[in-house]
Each structure stands twice: as C-alpha cells, then as structure tokens.
C-alpha cells in the first residue's frame, strides 16, 4: 500500500491549496489546536498547513498517537506537530500549557453506523466537548475558533426552495435516535453564538456538505465511502435505497480550501456553506459514476437494522454556496472530476495503479 504523499495527484492538490491567495500571514508562527486531525477533512488540512511552511505548531488532539504518527510520518519528528491524547466523545479536556492562537473543532461522529451505535458520543462531541474547547479558547484569548458544522442542520427540504442558504431551516424530528447528529450540530452553532456574546470570543462556522476524498477512513460507513470501497475490491456497487436522494457533494481539497477561506476571511459569528452546485447529484447517479470507473454494475440491497437507524431521512439537501463565494472561494472540481480523481488516487494507494 502506498502512502498518500507518494501519489503525485494528491501532492499536487495539497500544493495547490497551500498556494491559494489567502491571508496565510495570520497563521505564521501560530499555535493551532485541531481536533479530528486524522480524519477525512483534518488530515488533508494538516498536509496543507505543513506544505504552506507557515512555521506554525499543530496541537493535534486525538485518541491514538500511533495512528497520528503513522498518518503524519513525513513530518512527525520535525517538531511542528504536538500530539495531545483526547477523546472527543468523552469530552473532558486535558490541561494545555502555553499559547493557543486558533482552535478548529473538526472531531465528530460523521457516518451512519456511528450515529446508531454511539449516539451519546455523537452528541457529546458536538456539544459538551465543543463547550470545553470554547472555554479553553476564551481562556487562552484565541484569535479565532472554527466549528465544523454540517449540511444536516438544515433538516428535510420543505419543498419551498431548491438550494439551502444559511438562513434556511427545514424539518427535523428531534425525538429520534438519528436526530442526535443534526440537533447537536444545531446546538453547537448556538453555543458558539453564546460564547461570542458572553465572552467576546471570535467564532466562525463552516457548514461542510457530504465530503469525499482519498483521506476517507476505512471505518466510514457513508454511502459514497461504501461505493468506493466496493469499487476498489472489484465488487458491484451496492445501493441500499432507490437512490433518489439529491445531495451536495464536495471533493476534500475543495472542502479544505473552503474551510481555510472561512477561517481566514470569514466574519465572526457567521456560518458559511462549503458547497457548489457542480457537486450536486442523486445517489443513484453517483453510484453509476463510480461503477463506470470500476467496470462494475449497481445492485440493490436492503440495509441492516443498524444501517437503517443511522441513515439520513433527508431526500433533497442541496446547498447554496454563494455566501462563501463572496469571500473569493471557488471549487476546483465538479462531481465527475472529483470522483474520477478520487478513484484514481485510491487505486494507486490500495492497488498500486
């Protein structure tokens, strides 16, 4: 198995994001606390920060130092990453000495099986752990706090709009197991507003849409992740519904460039959708795109009880990215090119070509 930083296409994307016209000077020499740093979004972000050569220190909060070292071997001993053992689902924070200039809370359960099997941890990471991190940021007088929220806060489309802007609010049945994720993200956003008002903390909110990329974790049970897993194993793509769901998707490099735009250019207190209509596609068509590249077909199968309990009930969730574009952000990939690149990189990582 090859490492991602041995794949030219991946390295090229990291370099491209690291060279974007952003006010990188804000991060020079700073201490940046990142949770979820070994995840889909966080690991690409850290690769970008290391490539940008900002002289910043990453305080990497995570559960496994061995996992973190294995992921960031290329610069683990350079002194730029300081690992701090912490489990977001348990919430309690360790003591942190020294300066913390920025906090990015990316850690969260973000896939169906986790929602169904660890509903308490899903909520605590988005509320209790977030509160502790906000308290730390306020005590350290951080320059900025970024909370990674989700497209799921919009709930179900009421049928009155095509695209969700940042003021939209759809329906969520809060008295269900599955509501733990979107409702805790909503509460998390409100908690950020409370710290802005009560403690003067500078906070921004990045609402990430369904993100995919070669940094996906093998334990991820989202539909698109399973599609790629099937394809890489030479299996047919398994669709566990009719596939009529119409969602916004984003390739990881574009999600991270959007997140950095929010961090460095966003206005305190504001939420920004990280999405573009070029990434919108039905689940059935998405399965078809991936199956074509793998030379397989799409088959249908009933989900298990655990899978079904974790599935989103939203059938149409397309995001309006206009507010983020007003800050200068533009995606580099539409869904066809993003899927093609992701499959090509993953083939090199897992299959050698």
N, C-alpha and C positions, 0 to 999 in steps of 0.2 A: 504493500500500500504506500502510495506517495503522499508526501506532506503538501498541504495547500501552497505553501510558499515555494514549492518546487514546480508549480504549474504556471507557465508563462501568462496564461489568460487571467488567472487570479491575481498574480502580482501586478499585471497591467492595470487591473481595476483598482487595486489598492493605491497604486501610484497616481492614477487619475483623480481619485477622490482627494488624496493628500495634496494635490496641486491645484485644487479648485480655488477660485477667487473668493476667499473667506477671510475674515479678520483673525487669522491664526495668532497674531501677536497677543491676543487676550489669554492664550494658553501657555505662552512661553514661560518656562521655569515654574509652572504652577503644579500644585498637588491636586490630582483629580481622583476622587473616590468613585469607583464604578462597581455596582452590583450586577450580577448576571454576565460577568465579563467573558465567561467561556461559552456562552450561548450563541444562538444564531446571529443576533444583532451585535452583541458585545464583543465577540471575538473578532469580527470584521472591523469594528470600530477601533479596537486596540491595535490591530495591524496597521490601520491608517495613522493613528497617533504616533506609532513608532516610526513609520515611514516619513512622516512630516518632520521628524527630527526637531521637536519643539523643546527638548530638554525638560520635559515635564515628568513628574513622578506619578505612576499609577498605583493607587491604593486599591488592590483587587480583592474585593470581598467575595468569598466563595466557600463551598463545603469541602472541597478536596484540593489540597496543594499539589498532590501528584498529578491530578488531572490538569490543573492550571499550568504546571511546569511542562507537561507533555505537549500541551497546545501551544505554548509560547517559548519553546526550546530555543529558538533563534536569538532571542534577546533576554532570556531568563536571568543570565548571570551578568548582564550589563549594568545592573543596579537601577534600572528605570521602573521595574515592577516590584512592589512590596505586597506580598500576599498576607491577607488577614482572614483567618478562619471564621466563617459566619454562615448560618443557615437562615435564609430569609423567612422560611416558614415557621421558624421558632422565634423570630422577631428580636429577641434581646441582643443589644449591640455590645461589642467589646469596647474597651477603653482605647481611644486613639490619641496618641501624643502628637504634638506638632500642628502645623498648619494644614487646613483643608480648604482649598480655594473653590473647587467645584464638586458637586455631587450629582451623579447620574444614576438614578434608580431604575435599572433595567430588569432586575430579577423578578420573575413571576412564573407560576404555572401557566403555560400557554398552549396546551393541547388537550384534546377531549378526554383521554384516559386519566390524565392528572386531575382534571376538573371532577371526574366521577369518583376517583379513588382517594383523592386528598382534598376534599372540599374545604376543610378547615385551613390547611396550609395555603390554599388558593386565596382565601380571604385575608389571612393574617399578613401575607407578603404585601398585599396591596393596601392594607390599612394600618395594622399595628407596626409592622416593620417600617413602613413609609413614615409613620408618625415619629418613630425613634430616629430615623435618618434626618427628617426635617428638624427635629430638636437638636441633633448634632450640628447640622448646617447653621442653624440660628446661633448656637453657642460659639461656633468657630467663625462666625461672621463671614460666611462663604459669599463669594461674588455672585454665584448663581446655582440654583437647584433645578435639575431637569427630571420630571416624572414621565416615564414612558407609559402612556395610556394606550387605548385600543379603539379600533373601529367598533368594537362591540358595545361601547357605551351608548350608541345610537339606538340599539334595540331593533325591533322589527319595523320595516318600512310601512307607514300608514297608508300608502298608496297616493300620497299627495305630492311627492317630489320624485325626481329621477336620481338626483345626487344629494347626499347629505352634506350640508355645510356645517360649520362649527356650532351653529345655534340650534340645529335640528335635535329633536328628542322624540324617538319612537317608543313603541310599547315593549316593556319587559315585564313578564310575570315574576315578581320578586319572591313569591312563595314557592320556589322550586329549587332543587339542587343545582341545576345548571345556571341559575341566576347569580350564584356566588361570584363568578368571574366578572361579568359586566357591572353588577351592582357595586362590587368592591372597587372597581376602577372608577366608577362614578363618585363613590365616597372619597377615594384617593384624590381626585381632582378637587373636590370641595375642601379637603383637608389642606391642600396646597393654598387655596384661596384664604383659608383661615390663618395660615402662617404668614401670608403676605400682609394681611390686615393687622393681625395681632402682634407679630414680632418683626415686621418690616423685612422679611426675607424675600429675596428676588427669586421667583419661581416661573418656569415655563413648562408647558405641557405639550408633548409630542404624541399625537394620536396615530399610532402605527397601524397600517392595514395589514392584510394577510401577506406576510413576507416569506420568501423562499430564497434559497441560495446554497452554495456548496458548504457553508458553515452549519447547515442543519444538523441537529444532533440525532444519532441513531435511535434514540428513545422517543422521538417526536411522532405523535400519532395523528397529526393533522392530515386531512385528505391528500393535499398536494405532496406532503412528505412521503406518504404511503405509495402514491403514484410513482414517484421517483425510485423508491425502494424496489417496487415491483419491476420497474423497467431495468434497473441495474442487475437484478437477479435473472433477467431474461424471462420474466413471467408476464402474463397478461395483466393489464391494469384493472384493478378491482374497484368498481364504483358501487357504493353502498346506499344508493338512492337513485332516483330517476335522473339526477344531475341537473335539475332546472335552476338550482341556486345561482344567482347572478351577483358576483362579488368583485371587489377591487383587489388586485394582487400587485405586489411590488418586489422586484429583484433586490437582494440585500444591499448591493452597492448604492442603489438609489435610496433605499430606506435610511442608510447611514449618512449619505450626503444630506438628506432631508433633516435628519436628527441633528447633525452638526450645524445646519443652517438655523434651526430653531434655537440651539444652544448659543450660537454666536451672533445671531441677528434678530432673534425673536424679541417681542415686547413682554416685559414681566406681567404675569397674570393671564396671558393669552394662551389659547390652545390652537394647535395647527394640525390639520390633516396632512399626513405624508402619503399622498396618493395622486395618481393621474389616470384619466380615463383610458389612456392607451394600455393600461394594465387590467381593464375590466373584461371579464369573460365568465361564461357559465361553467359550472363544474364539469358538465358533460364535454364541452368543447376543450376544456383544459386537459381532461383525461385523454381526449383524442389527440391533442398536440403531443403529449408525452408518449403515447402509444405509437404514433407515427415514427418518432425518432428511434424508438426501441425495436421497431419492426414487429410489434405485438398488436393485440386487439383489446378492446374494452369489454369486460364482462361484468355482470351484475351479481351482487351477493347481499344477503340480509346482514345487517350489523348485529353484533352481540349485544346483550343487555347493557354491559358496561360501556361499550362504544356509543350506543344509542343515548344513554344517560348524559354523555358528555358532548353530544352534538349540539351545535348552534341551531336555534329554531328560526333564525332569520333566513328568509328565502331571497331577499334582494337587499344588498348593502353595498352601494356604490358611493364613493366619497368624492367630494368636491375639493380639489387641491389648489384652488385659486388663491387662497389667503397665503399659503406658503410660497406660491409662485411670485407673489408681490414682494417677497424678500429676495428674489433672484434665483430661487431653486428651479432646476429643470431636470427631469429624469433622463437617463442615458438609454434606457431600454424600454421597449414596449413588451407585451407579454410573450409574443412569438420569439423575439430575440433573447429575452431573458431566459425563457425555457430552454432554448437551443444552447445558450452559453452554459447554463447550469448543468444540463445533461452532459455536455462535452467535458466540463471540468470534473464532474463526479465520475465519469467513465475513466478519466486519467488517474484519479485518486484511487478508485476501487479496483479497476480492471487493467490499469496500465496503458490505456489507449482508447 
